[in-house]
Amino acid sequence: MAKLITHPNMASPDDFYADLIAAHEGKSDAESEAFNARLILVLANHIGDQAVLKEALVASQ
């Protein structure tokens, strides 16, 4: 069974953060919230493991 990775695991986290901020440029608050919801669902689908997703939900509280 897979486990949630909580240690740093990205080659360029600052680059991803910059891309994420850029993806929100020009969006209203509602559009940004909808974008975030879609992004979460796309990434959850990529992960695909219900146990890992539940760990992420708990870890994000």
C-alpha angles and dihedrals in degrees: 000000000000121000129213111264108228101165120087106288106162125098093213112015092165090056091051091048091051090050091049092051091047090052088060096050113121094011124123118235090261092049091049091050091050090048091051091050092051092047091051091051093048091050092044089053090050091051091045096177111116093202092053091047091052090050088053092051091052093044091052095055 
